[in-house]
């Protein structure tokens, strides 16, 4: 059976189990994450995302399983003082049971001064007057020696963040492709295909992958919007299966990952659509994909 190029899916889904709407207790999230790392779909799963403020509790449970260090991304929502992230990194320094592989926080002009020693940074782009400034600043950082940085955009609604429609998300994807800015997404990408769930609109993983491809391929904003609005799973599946290795690699050079509170939900849907085959993962996915 034909499936999507492995490079398209490798390390695509970061494990955000402790965040809404999943809200798993930290010890449960760690135990489940270790299970994901042993499953047939392990190559699709990135690090466990953990609030930077919870690093003390993380150390209490993170070493319980033994074996390889637990790889985590430290998360601070926009508005949280960056010192919280720095404190968490200092706390993890020298720890053998837990390894920070990245940090995510809201964009602010002084991010270059953070003492992170080339730890990959993901900076959440705001709406409003600072949106373009922030994205251009991240683009400049990508080109500068000494920084490993990417942008981040929220695709799901929160009490303080309205759901971004196809026009807004397309503009972000289009601008990142135009500027050459790698990015990750967070929130709301629980399903393979664009649809309404429990009365709420949600973007689809396949839509997003193909939107990035459209933005990188021909750069037409209307094409990106159209792909994001497509709700036919058969059309989306056929388009994804038509991507070759080079196209998949190009897509993932821009979209590095996205966070999901239950990684098995989109994985199960991708399997059902034939995008991957969980019963026949006879080759490991390329886990060297940037994330």
Helices and strands as residue ranges (DSSP letters): H 6-9, E 13-15, H 26-38, G 42-44, E 45-51, G 52-54, H 55-62, E 70-75, H 82-92, E 98-106, G 111-113, E 121-124, G 128-130, H 131-143, E 149-154, H 166-179, E 183-186, E 195-197, E 200-202, H 205-217, H 221-229, H 233-241, H 245-254, E 255-260, H 263-273, G 278-280
